[in-house]
Amino acid sequence: MKRSRIWNSLCCGFAAALLPACAPLPTSVSKLNTAIAELGRESPPVEEPPLIDPWAVAGDLSDPEPIIRAAAVRRLGGEASVWNEQAIALLDDEHPQVRIAALESLPANVSAASDNLVARLRDPELGVKLAAIAAAGRSQLPAAQAELRELATTRGEAIRAAAVAALIVSGDADTVRTAAEDKAWQVRLEAARGLRLLPNTQGQQLARRLLEDNAPAIRLAVVQAVEGWPLKLAAPLWFETLEPDPRAARADRAEAARLLAKGWPPAAELPIAALLNKNATGHAAAEAELAKLHERWRREHPQTERVALATASTPSMSSSDVLEVDDCLTLLSTGTPGVEQDRAIARLNALEDRLLPSLREVARQRGELPERVYREVLALRDPVHQMLFELEETQPAPRRAAAVRLHAAARQEPLDELALLRLESLTLRASDPFVWQSALGIVSEDRREPALRLTLAAASHPEGDLRAQACELLGRTRDPRFAPMLRAAIDDADDRVVVAAELALGLCGAADDASKLEQHLHANLPEVRLAAAEGLAALAPEKGLAALERLALDRRAPVRQRAVEAMGRVGDEQLTAALIPRLDDEASVRHAALASLRKIAPQAGKEIEPAGQGTTTEADEIAAWKSWSQQAAAATTVQ
């Protein structure tokens, strides 16, 4: 009897904590107990859930107590047929907890709830708004989906991330592409998780860009998201993740190895433990084994590493069409200008829809085509080649407008090989730096040979900003073939080029290049010293990390801030000890230190809630990091 009274008192206290101070307690304690049980109970999974009679809970849906109404609406579950007007009205309930319960229980495609759901997406209560965003993702209701797209561009990063996640649940692949460019890592993380919606070569390009993100959680999400892709698209990404990289965390590489072995049995031979531990006795042998496996993959799947990026379907080409195209191109290349070449152009145009696939095939063997084919055939049939044709305009305004349109078109669908070869040829002849800059933007994620040749050419362009851009793009390839060019660029007269080359050499160079970067640690310009230290952290970690720690103590706040930001990009958990003191620095340095600690945190195994999430303030987050640091130091002392 005494135990029962204690339980009833506890229940009443729990209800009082949930309800506003002015709300009266339920008159029936047993009724309250039932409601609490409904809120907390996890029903065992059943194949056919029991039918819900809405009349059985109708009285509870209108109960004066919010906790009773919340429990009642949860009992309705996700069956659309039992959601009557009374249940839908709870989406607009005066109590936030009831609105959240109704939103979390709302089934998909309850069209009568569309207006209520849109109203909740504008709710002033954050918890309600987040629940509404999740419900809108499940709902598939057009008005709610439109509101979600608006929220995906809002200023608050938590709301943006939630809206992006909801749109991805609804299957919106365009949102993945947009969110991947967001400045907030939480939004980019949702984009990485949504890559499952893009199992194609365009998605593969996007995945490569996200694998270069400085946030370890994002890279791990990419590795896991592509598991559902065809193996020919996912395996190259897993191999790239396994390659040595200063940004690659142990978790990324271990997961990539696991998934690769799961999808391609020969990869099970890879000694993962030795590969992930640079100090292990068998580390060099493990790296050699990885190289052998990668080469074997390339031999068995010759078209998957650098697959052509054109995705438009075209009619199958016949051998006769290919021979016809080849004959016409021969006449245009070697024949006498006049009637004979005019007829060759007419013959090409007569092929109509069969022309482009045959022309692409012949171009693979011939390389660049006769000029008349570009002007009088391709420019009239293909919008991309029309833009390429306009790149030769003599007036800057239309020429640059064409370059902008071409860049936008390439973001939607990468250039096919025929267009890429033409872009290379036109850009090499162009004197307008704007055309060069646009071309580099188009090929920035492209690893095909014409794109790499164009980037290498830009590395020796008279314009310093183009040389710097080219160094950055070459660094992204992580290809050691470009190390000699980058070593030379470190001595460039333009400091922008020097900075880009130092960072790129850290990605493409070898241990022997560390001495070249060390020479720049004492340069006059802080940007040069910072880039040298960041690049050195990849090639000679001990020296590079020490250099960054020294720069974080510079007397000038902007230098300290950039050093702290570089620590976050390097992502080595050893740097947490150098970042903690910066939490007491000026505001700009303090904010940068928090951002870098968040990037390193998943790798270091720490779970500290960032400021802005829930009720956590910046002061709370700083206190949590300092507390962790003190505990870690104490544990080290005990050991």
C-alpha positions in Angstrom: 0.0 0.0 0.0 2.8 2.4 0.9 4.7 1.5 -2.3 1.5 2.3 -4.3 1.2 5.8 -2.7 4.9 6.5 -3.4 4.4 5.5 -7.1 1.3 7.7 -7.4 3.2 10.7 -6.0 6.1 10.2 -8.4 3.7 10.1 -11.3 2.1 13.3 -10.2 5.5 14.9 -9.9 6.5 13.7 -13.4 3.3 15.2 -14.8 3.9 18.5 -13.0 7.4 18.7 -14.5 6.0 18.3 -18.0 3.1 20.6 -17.7 3.1 24.4 -17.3 3.0 25.6 -13.7 -0.6 26.8 -14.0 -2.0 23.5 -15.4 -4.0 21.4 -12.9 -3.0 17.8 -12.3 -5.3 15.0 -13.7 -8.1 14.1 -11.4 -7.5 10.4 -12.1 -4.1 9.1 -11.1 -4.7 5.7 -12.7 -5.5 7.5 -16.0 -2.2 9.4 -15.7 -0.4 6.2 -15.0 -1.9 4.7 -18.2 -0.8 7.8 -20.2 2.8 7.6 -18.9 2.9 3.9 -19.7 1.8 4.7 -23.3 4.5 7.3 -23.7 7.3 5.1 -22.5 6.3 1.6 -23.8 8.1 0.1 -26.7 5.8 -2.4 -28.4 7.3 -5.6 -29.6 7.4 -5.9 -33.4 4.5 -7.8 -34.9 3.7 -8.7 -38.5 0.2 -7.3 -38.4 -0.4 -4.5 -35.9 -3.8 -4.6 -34.3 -6.4 -2.3 -35.7 -6.9 1.0 -33.8 -10.4 2.1 -33.1 -10.3 5.9 -33.2 -13.4 6.0 -31.1 -11.6 4.1 -28.3 -9.1 7.0 -27.9 -11.4 9.9 -28.9 -12.0 10.9 -25.3 -8.3 10.9 -24.5 -7.6 13.0 -27.6 -9.7 15.8 -26.1 -8.6 15.3 -22.5 -7.7 18.5 -20.7 -4.3 17.1 -19.7 -1.6 17.5 -22.4 0.2 14.3 -21.3 -3.0 12.3 -21.8 -3.5 13.9 -25.3 0.1 13.2 -26.2 -0.2 9.5 -25.2 -3.5 9.2 -27.0 -2.2 10.5 -30.3 0.8 8.2 -30.1 -1.5 5.3 -29.7 -3.0 6.0 -33.1 0.3 5.1 -34.6 1.1 5.4 -38.3 -2.1 4.2 -39.8 -3.5 7.0 -42.0 -7.1 5.7 -41.9 -7.5 6.4 -38.2 -6.4 10.0 -38.4 -9.6 11.9 -38.2 -10.1 15.7 -37.8 -9.8 15.4 -34.0 -6.4 13.8 -34.3 -5.2 16.2 -37.0 -6.2 19.1 -34.8 -3.6 18.1 -32.2 -0.9 19.2 -34.7 -2.1 22.7 -33.6 -2.4 21.9 -29.9 -1.5 24.7 -27.5 1.0 22.5 -25.7 4.4 21.9 -27.5 4.7 18.3 -26.2 1.4 17.4 -27.8 2.3 19.0 -31.1 5.6 17.0 -31.1 3.8 13.7 -30.3 1.3 14.3 -33.1 4.0 15.2 -35.6 6.1 12.1 -34.7 3.1 9.9 -35.1 1.7 11.5 -38.3 1.6 8.9 -41.1 2.7 9.8 -44.7 0.2 11.2 -47.2 -2.5 12.4 -44.8 -3.5 15.1 -47.2 -6.0 16.7 -44.8 -3.1 17.6 -42.5 -1.1 19.5 -45.2 -2.0 23.0 -44.0 -1.4 22.0 -40.3 2.0 20.5 -41.2 3.1 23.6 -43.1 2.1 25.8 -40.1 4.2 23.6 -37.8 7.2 24.0 -40.1 7.0 27.7 -39.0 6.4 26.9 -35.3 8.4 29.2 -32.9 9.3 26.2 -30.8 12.6 24.6 -32.0 11.6 21.1 -30.9 8.3 21.3 -32.7 9.9 22.7 -35.8 12.4 19.8 -36.0 9.6 17.2 -35.5 7.6 18.9 -38.3 10.6 18.8 -40.6 11.0 15.1 -40.1 7.3 14.6 -40.6 7.4 16.6 -43.8 10.1 14.4 -45.2 7.9 11.4 -44.7 4.7 13.0 -45.8 5.4 13.5 -49.6 2.9 16.4 -49.4 3.8 19.0 -52.1 3.2 22.1 -49.9 5.3 20.6 -47.1 8.0 19.6 -49.5 8.1 23.2 -50.9 8.4 24.6 -47.4 11.3 22.2 -46.7 13.2 23.5 -49.7 12.9 27.0 -48.2 14.1 25.8 -44.8 17.1 24.1 -46.5 18.4 27.6 -47.3 17.7 29.2 -44.0 20.4 30.8 -41.8 20.3 28.4 -39.0 22.6 25.4 -39.7 20.6 23.0 -37.4 17.4 23.7 -39.3 19.2 23.5 -42.7 20.7 20.1 -41.7 17.3 18.8 -40.6 15.6 20.0 -43.7 18.2 18.5 -46.0 17.9 15.1 -44.1 14.1 15.2 -44.5 14.3 16.0 -48.3 16.8 13.1 -48.7 14.3 10.8 -47.0 11.8 11.9 -49.6 14.2 11.0 -52.3 15.2 14.5 -53.4 18.6 13.9 -55.1 19.0 17.6 -56.1 19.2 18.5 -52.5 22.3 16.3 -52.1 24.2 18.2 -54.7 23.3 21.6 -53.2 23.9 20.6 -49.6 27.4 19.3 -50.5 28.5 22.9 -51.0 27.0 24.2 -47.7 29.4 26.1 -45.4 28.2 24.1 -42.3 29.7 20.7 -41.8 26.4 19.4 -40.3 24.6 20.1 -43.6 27.5 18.6 -45.7 27.2 15.5 -43.4 23.6 15.0 -44.4 24.6 15.4 -48.1 27.2 12.7 -47.6 24.6 10.4 -46.1 22.3 11.1 -49.0 24.8 9.9 -51.6 22.9 6.7 -51.7 20.4 8.6 -54.0 23.1 9.2 -56.6 24.5 5.8 -57.7 26.1 7.1 -60.9 29.2 8.8 -62.2 28.0 12.2 -61.2 27.5 11.0 -57.6 30.9 9.5 -57.8 32.4 12.9 -58.6 30.4 14.4 -55.7 31.6 11.7 -53.3 35.3 12.4 -54.3 34.8 16.1 -53.4 33.2 15.2 -50.0 36.1 12.7 -49.3 38.4 15.8 -49.3 36.3 17.4 -46.6 38.1 18.3 -43.4 35.4 16.8 -41.1 36.2 13.1 -40.4 32.5 12.4 -39.8 31.7 13.4 -43.4 34.4 11.3 -44.9 33.2 8.3 -42.9 29.6 8.9 -44.0 30.7 9.0 -47.7 32.5 5.6 -47.3 29.4 4.1 -45.8 26.8 5.7 -48.0 28.2 4.3 -51.3 27.9 0.7 -50.0 24.6 0.4 -51.9 26.1 1.5 -55.2 27.2 -0.8 -57.9 30.6 -2.1 -57.0 32.2 -0.6 -60.2 31.4 2.9 -58.7 32.0 2.3 -55.0 35.2 0.3 -55.1 37.4 3.1 -56.7 36.3 5.4 -53.9 37.2 2.8 -51.2 40.6 2.3 -52.8 41.2 6.1 -52.8 40.2 6.2 -49.1 42.7 3.5 -48.3 45.6 5.5 -49.9 47.8 7.4 -47.5 46.4 10.9 -46.9 46.9 13.4 -44.1 43.1 13.8 -43.9 42.3 10.1 -43.8 41.2 9.0 -40.3 41.8 5.4 -39.1 38.0 4.9 -39.0 37.6 6.0 -42.6 40.2 3.6 -43.9 39.2 0.7 -41.7 35.6 1.0 -42.9 36.7 1.3 -46.5 38.7 -1.9 -46.2 35.8 -3.8 -44.6 33.3 -2.7 -47.3 35.8 -3.4 -50.1 36.5 -6.9 -48.8 32.7 -7.5 -48.4 32.1 -6.5 -52.1 35.3 -7.8 -53.7 36.6 -11.0 -52.0 40.3 -10.5 -53.1 40.5 -7.5 -50.9 40.1 -9.8 -47.8 43.8 -10.6 -48.3 44.8 -7.0 -47.3 46.5 -6.9 -43.8 44.4 -4.0 -42.4 46.1 -3.7 -39.0 49.5 -3.3 -40.5 48.2 -0.9 -43.2 46.6 1.4 -40.7 49.6 1.5 -38.3 52.6 3.4 -39.8 54.8 2.1 -37.0 53.9 -1.6 -37.6 56.6 -4.0 -38.8 54.6 -5.0 -41.8 53.4 -1.5 -42.8 55.5 -1.2 -45.9 54.5 -4.7 -47.0 50.8 -3.9 -46.4 51.1 -0.7 -48.6 52.7 -2.8 -51.3 49.9 -5.3 -51.1 47.3 -2.5 -51.4 49.1 -1.3 -54.5 49.0 -4.8 -56.0 45.3 -5.2 -55.2 44.5 -1.8 -56.7 46.4 -2.8 -59.9 44.5 -6.1 -60.0 41.2 -4.2 -59.7 42.2 -2.0 -62.6 43.0 -5.0 -64.8 39.8 -6.7 -64.0 37.7 -3.6 -64.3 39.4 -1.4 -66.9 36.5 1.0 -67.5 35.7 1.8 -63.9 38.6 4.0 -62.8 38.2 6.8 -65.3 34.8 6.0 -66.8 33.5 8.5 -69.3 31.1 10.9 -67.6 28.5 11.4 -70.3 25.2 10.0 -69.1 22.7 10.8 -71.9 21.4 7.7 -73.7 21.9 7.5 -77.4 20.9 5.0 -80.1 23.4 2.2 -80.6 25.9 3.0 -83.3 26.6 0.6 -86.2 29.9 -0.1 -87.8 28.6 1.4 -91.0 27.9 4.7 -89.3 31.4 4.7 -87.8 33.0 4.1 -91.2 30.8 6.8 -92.8 31.9 9.3 -90.1 35.6 8.3 -90.5 35.4 8.7 -94.3 33.8 12.2 -94.0 36.4 13.3 -91.5 39.2 12.1 -93.8 37.8 14.2 -96.6 37.5 17.3 -94.3 41.1 16.8 -93.1 42.9 16.1 -96.4 40.5 17.0 -99.2 40.4 20.2 -101.3 38.1 22.9 -99.9 34.9 23.2 -101.9 32.1 21.0 -103.1 33.7 17.7 -101.9 34.0 19.0 -98.3 30.6 20.6 -98.4 29.2 17.2 -99.3 31.1 15.6 -96.4 29.4 18.0 -94.0 26.0 17.2 -95.5 26.7 13.5 -95.1 27.5 13.9 -91.4 24.3 15.9 -90.8 22.3 13.3 -92.6 23.2 10.8 -89.9 21.0 12.8 -87.5 20.6 11.0 -84.1 23.1 8.4 -85.1 25.9 11.0 -85.6 27.0 11.9 -82.0 27.8 8.4 -80.7 29.7 7.5 -83.9 31.5 10.8 -83.9 32.6 10.3 -80.3 33.9 6.8 -81.1 36.0 8.1 -84.1 37.2 11.1 -82.0 38.7 8.7 -79.5 41.0 7.4 -82.2 41.6 10.7 -84.1 41.7 13.2 -81.3 40.7 16.7 -82.4 38.3 17.0 -85.3 38.4 19.4 -88.3 37.2 22.9 -87.4 34.2 22.7 -89.8 32.8 19.8 -87.8 32.7 21.9 -84.7 31.2 24.9 -86.4 28.8 23.4 -88.9 27.8 20.1 -87.3 28.3 20.0 -83.5 27.5 23.6 -82.7 24.1 23.2 -84.5 23.2 19.9 -82.8 24.5 20.0 -79.2 24.0 22.9 -76.7 27.4 22.3 -75.0 29.2 22.6 -78.4 27.3 25.7 -79.1 28.7 27.2 -75.9 32.2 26.0 -76.8 31.8 27.7 -80.2 30.9 31.0 -78.5 34.1 30.8 -76.5 35.8 32.0 -79.7 33.8 35.2 -79.8 36.1 38.2 -80.3 34.1 40.4 -77.9 34.7 39.8 -74.2 31.1 40.1 -73.1 29.6 37.2 -75.2 32.7 35.1 -74.8 32.6 35.3 -71.0 28.9 34.8 -70.9 29.4 31.6 -72.8 32.1 30.5 -70.4 29.8 31.1 -67.4 27.0 29.1 -69.1 29.4 26.3 -70.0 30.6 26.1 -66.4 27.0 25.9 -65.1 26.1 23.2 -67.7 29.2 21.1 -66.7 28.1 21.2 -63.0 24.8 19.6 -64.0 26.3 17.0 -66.3 30.1 16.6 -66.8 31.5 17.1 -70.3 31.8 14.0 -72.5 35.2 13.2 -74.0 34.5 15.0 -77.3 33.6 18.2 -75.6 36.4 17.9 -73.1 39.0 17.6 -75.9 37.5 20.7 -77.5 37.6 22.6 -74.3 41.3 21.8 -73.9 42.1 22.9 -77.4 40.1 26.2 -77.2 41.5 27.1 -73.7 45.1 26.6 -74.8 44.5 29.0 -77.6 42.7 31.6 -75.4 44.3 34.8 -74.3 41.5 35.7 -71.9 42.3 34.7 -68.3 38.5 34.5 -67.6 38.2 31.6 -70.1 41.1 29.8 -68.4 39.6 30.3 -65.0 36.2 28.9 -66.1 37.9 26.0 -67.8 39.8 25.1 -64.6 36.5 25.3 -62.7 35.0 22.8 -65.2 37.8 20.3 -64.9 38.4 20.8 -61.2 37.1 17.3 -60.3 38.0 15.6 -63.6 40.9 13.1 -63.7 40.8 12.3 -67.4 43.9 13.0 -69.4 42.7 16.1 -71.3 41.7 17.7 -68.0 45.0 17.0 -66.4 46.9 18.3 -69.4 44.9 21.5 -69.2 45.6 21.9 -65.5 49.3 21.4 -66.1 49.3 24.0 -68.8 47.6 26.5 -66.4 50.5 25.9 -63.9 52.8 27.8 -66.2 50.3 30.5 -67.3 51.5 34.1 -67.0 48.7 35.0 -64.6 49.7 34.2 -61.0 46.2 33.4 -59.8 45.8 30.8 -62.5 49.1 29.2 -61.6 47.9 29.1 -57.9 44.6 27.6 -58.9 46.3 24.9 -61.0 48.6 24.0 -58.1 45.6 23.5 -55.9 43.8 21.3 -58.4 46.9 19.2 -59.0 47.2 18.7 -55.2 43.7 17.3 -55.1 44.7 14.5 -57.4 47.3 13.3 -54.8 49.2 12.0 -57.8 53.0 11.8 -57.2 53.6 12.5 -60.9 53.0 16.1 -60.3 55.5 16.5 -57.4 58.4 17.7 -59.6 56.2 20.5 -61.0 55.0 21.5 -57.5 58.6 21.5 -56.1 59.5 24.0 -58.8 56.3 26.1 -58.1 57.4 26.6 -54.5 60.0 29.0 -55.7 57.5 31.0 -57.8 57.8 34.8 -57.6 54.1 35.0 -56.7 53.3 34.3 -53.0 49.8 33.0 -53.9 51.5 30.3 -56.1 54.0 29.4 -53.4 51.2 28.9 -50.8 49.1 26.7 -53.1 52.2 24.7 -54.2 53.2 24.1 -50.6 49.8 22.7 -49.7 49.7 20.6 -52.9 53.1 19.2 -52.3 52.0 17.9 -48.9 49.4 15.9 -50.8 51.4 14.7 -53.8 55.0 14.7 -52.5 57.1 12.1 -50.6 59.2 12.2 -47.5 62.1 13.5 -49.5 60.2 16.7 -50.2 60.0 17.6 -46.5 63.3 19.5 -46.6 62.0 21.8 -49.4 59.0 22.8 -47.2 61.2 23.2 -44.1 63.1 25.9 -45.9 59.9 28.0 -46.0 59.1 27.7 -42.3 61.2 30.9 -41.7 59.8 32.9 -44.6 58.8 36.5 -44.1 55.2 36.1 -45.1 53.0 34.4 -42.5 50.8 32.7 -45.2 53.9 31.1 -46.6 55.0 29.8 -43.2 51.5 28.5 -42.5 51.2 26.6 -45.8 54.7 25.2 -45.4 53.8 23.9 -41.9 50.5 22.4 -43.1 52.1 20.7 -46.0 55.0 19.4 -43.8 52.4 17.9 -41.4 51.6 15.4 -44.2 55.2 14.5 -45.1 57.0 14.8 -41.8 54.3 14.9 -39.1 56.5 15.6 -36.1 58.1 18.7 -37.7 54.9 19.9 -39.3 52.8 19.6 -36.1 55.5 21.4 -34.1 55.6 24.2 -36.6 51.8 24.7 -36.4 52.0 24.7 -32.6 54.7 27.5 -32.8 52.5 29.5 -35.2 49.6 29.2 -32.9 51.6 31.2 -30.3 52.4 34.0 -32.7 51.9 37.5 -31.2 49.5 38.4 -34.1 45.9 37.1 -33.6 45.3 36.6 -37.4 48.3 34.3 -37.6 47.2 32.4 -34.5 43.7 32.0 -36.0 45.0 30.7 -39.3 47.3 28.2 -37.5 44.4 26.9 -35.4 42.3 26.5 -38.6 45.1 24.6 -40.2 45.2 22.3 -37.2 41.6 21.4 -37.9 42.4 20.6 -41.5 45.3 18.4 -40.5 43.0 16.6 -38.1 45.7 15.0 -35.9 44.3 14.3 -32.4 47.8 15.2 -31.0 46.9 18.8 -31.7 44.2 18.9 -29.1 46.7 19.8 -26.4 47.8 22.9 -28.5 44.2 23.9 -29.2 42.9 23.9 -25.6 44.9 27.0 -24.5 43.5 28.9 -27.5 40.0 28.6 -26.0 41.0 31.6 -23.8 42.3 33.6 -26.8 40.6 36.5 -28.7 37.1 35.7 -30.1 38.3 35.0 -33.6 41.0 32.6 -32.4 38.6 31.0 -29.8 36.0 30.3 -32.4 38.6 28.8 -34.8 39.9 26.6 -32.0 36.4 25.3 -31.2 35.8 24.5 -34.9 39.1 22.6 -35.1 38.4 20.7 -32.0 35.0 19.6 -33.4 36.7 18.3 -36.5 39.3 16.3 -34.5 36.7 15.2 -31.9 35.3 12.1 -33.7 38.8 10.9 -34.5 39.9 11.3 -30.9 36.8 9.5 -29.7 35.3 12.4 -27.8 31.6 13.3 -27.7 31.2 17.0 -26.8 28.0 18.7 -27.9 28.8 21.8 -30.0 27.5 25.2 -29.0 24.1 26.0 -30.7 22.8 22.4 -30.4 20.1 22.1 -27.8 20.8 24.4 -24.9 24.6 24.2 -25.1 26.3 27.6 -25.1 29.8 28.4 -26.2 30.9 28.7 -22.6 29.4 25.3 -21.9 31.4 23.8 -24.8 34.6 25.5 -23.8 34.2 24.2 -20.2 33.6 20.7 -21.5 36.7 20.7 -23.6 38.8 22.0 -20.7 37.3 19.4 -18.4 38.2 16.7 -20.9 41.7 18.0 -21.2 42.3 18.0 -17.4 41.0 14.4 -17.2 43.2 13.3 -20.0 46.2 15.0 -18.3 45.4 13.4 -15.0 45.0 9.9 -16.6 48.4 10.4 -18.3 50.0 11.3 -15.0 48.6 8.2 -13.3 50.0 6.0 -16.0 
